[in-house]
Amino acid sequence: MRYLTFALTKGRLADKTLAMLEKIGITCEEMKDKDSRKLIFVNEELKLRFFLAKGPDVPTYVEYGAADIGIVGKDTILEEGRKLYEVMNLGFGACRMCVCGPESAKEVLASNQLIRVATKYPNIAKDYFYNKKHQTVEIIKLNGSIELAPIVGLSEVIVDIVETGSTLRENGLKVLEEVCPLSARMVVNQVSMKMENERISRLIEDLRKVI
């Protein structure tokens, strides 16, 4: 039996994934050692391997078959646009992708003017404005605090993830439109799904029971 390899998104998503896997009897004691410098963690008994990766890299590892299964946010799946199967909504890490800005930006959004949109997610923003709203916008990619952009006049609005909305409120911004709901998803490599169908399907079934 070959190893099934999981790519987990570093941080909260990985912690929640491991807690969920424990409910169906899949454990990886090595990963609990926070001081470990190891990159690959193995459960010999179940023939499973795990590694941690940055969110945007998880779909890449899965598409190219370096991982059979990935756990990653829906925002990353949409932004990266990789060829893989999205098999399951795990339900945790729930939030929304939204268009946000000051109250005054409502009018410019409604009047279809050419506006600037700052975001960490240019592909999601482009798809939303061009394909769903049929509105031409200039998209500016940023990596840091997106909320800053409309405050300093870099853009009229932003497209960003909203959990509680408290950062927006503190900076005089609000949700103007909702792009899509987000949460953690399980993705599977297309070849692995065929070759290891029985094992992967059983895993999905077991997880469905605990979610």
N, C-alpha and C positions, 0 to 999 in steps of 0.2 A: 504494500500500500504506500503510495507516495504521500508526501506532506501536503496538506491544504494550507495555503499561506494567506494570512489576513494582514491588510494594511489598515492601521487605525489612525484617525486624526488625533494628533497630540493634544493634550489638555483635557478639558471637561468631557469632550465627546468620547475620548478613549476610556476615561474613568467610568462613564455611564455604560459604555459598551461592555466593559469587563464585568461590571456588576450584573448586567443583563445576561451575559453568557454564563455566569456562575449559576444563575437560576436554572439553567438547563444542563448543569453538570460539567460545563467547560471551564476549567481553571488554568491559570498560568502563574504559578507562585513566583517565578523569576521576575515577573513584571512588577510585583509589589515592592521590590527592593528599590527604593527611590535613589539610592546611591550608585546603582549599577551603571556601568559604562557600556554594557552590552547593547548591540543594535538589533540582534535577532533573539527572540525568546521562544523556547520550544516546549511543547507538551509531548514528550516521547510516547506516552501511553496512547494518546488519541491521534498521534501523527498530525499535530497542528503546529504551525509556526506563526509568530506574530511579530510585526515591527511597527514602529511609530513613524509617522511622516507628517510634514506640514500639509494642511488641508488641500491646497491647490495641486500638490504632487500625488495625492491618493488616486484620483482618476487615471493619471498617467501610468502609475505602477500597475493598475488593474487592466487598462487597455492593452499594455504590452505584455501582460502575462507574468510580470514579476510578482504579482499578488493575484490569487484567485478571487478573493473577496475583499471589498473595501467598505469601510464605514465612514461616511462623509456627509457634510451638509448639502442640502438641495441647492443652495446658492452656488457652491463650488461646482456641482454637476452642470448646472446651467451655464456658468461662466466658462468652464473649460471645454465643454462640448465634445467630450471624448466618446469613442465607440465602445459602449458597454451596456449591460443590462441593468436597469434599476429594478430590483426585485421586491423591495419592501420599504415601507415607511415605518421607521422605528419609533416615531412619536415624540422622542425627547429632543431638546435643543430647539423647541418651537419658537419661531419669531416671524417677522414679515419683512419683505423687501418693499420699500416705499419710496415715493417721490416726496421730498420734504423741502420746506423753505419757509420764508416769512409769509404772513397772511397776504401781503401785497402781491405775492407771486401767483396767487390764484387766478388773477385776471390774465396775466401773460400766458399762463398754461391754457386757459380757456380760449384765448383769442388766436391760438396757433401762430404766434409770432416766433421768429427765430430766436431761441434762447440758448444759453450755455448751461450745461448740466455737468456737475462735478461728481465723480464716483470712483470707487475701487473696482466697480463691476461694469466696464465699458460694454461688454457683449450683452449683458442683461439689459442695460439701459438702452442700447441701440435697438435691440429686438422690441422692447416695449414702445419706444417712441416711433420707430420707423414702421414696424409691422402691425402693432396693435392700435396705435393712435394716429398713424400716418402723419406724423409731425416731424419736420426737419429740425434737428437740434445740433448744436456743436457739443461734442462730448469731450470732457477734460478728465484724463485719468490722474487720480491722486492716490497716494499710499498712506498718508497720515490721517489726522482728524478732518474728516470730510465736512463736519459742521462749520468749520472755519470759512469755507469757500463763499457761501452767500453773505456772511457777516462782513468779509473784507471786500466784497464786490467782484470776486473771481467768477462767480456763476449766479444765475437767478435761483436755481434749485439744485438739489442733490438727489442721488439715488443711493440709498443705503439700507442696511439692516436695522430694523427697529425692534427692540425687545420691550422695554417699559416706556420709552419715550421721554424719560427724565432728562437725559442730556439735551434733547431737542428743546424741551420746555425751558431749561436753565439758560439756553442761548437764544430764546425768543423765536424758535422755529416750531413748526408743527407738521404733522402728516397731512399732505394735500391729496395724494392718490395712493392706492395700494397696488403694487405690481403683482405680487404673488405671495402665498404663505410658504414658509420654509420649516424644515425640521431635518433631523438626521435620517439618512437613507442607507440601505445596504445595496451595493452594486457588485456585479459579478462579471468576470472576464467571459467573453463570448465563447471561447474554445473550452474553458473550464466547465462552463454550463453544460456542454455536450459530453465531455470526457468524464466529468465527475458528477453527473446529473443526480445520481442516487444519493450521494453523500450531501450535496448542497441542498437538494430538495428536502431531505430529512431535517437538516439544520434549520431551514426556513420554517418547516412545519412546527418544529419544537419551539422556535422563537415566537411564532404566531400565538401559541398557547399561553405564553407568559406575558405577552404585551397587552 
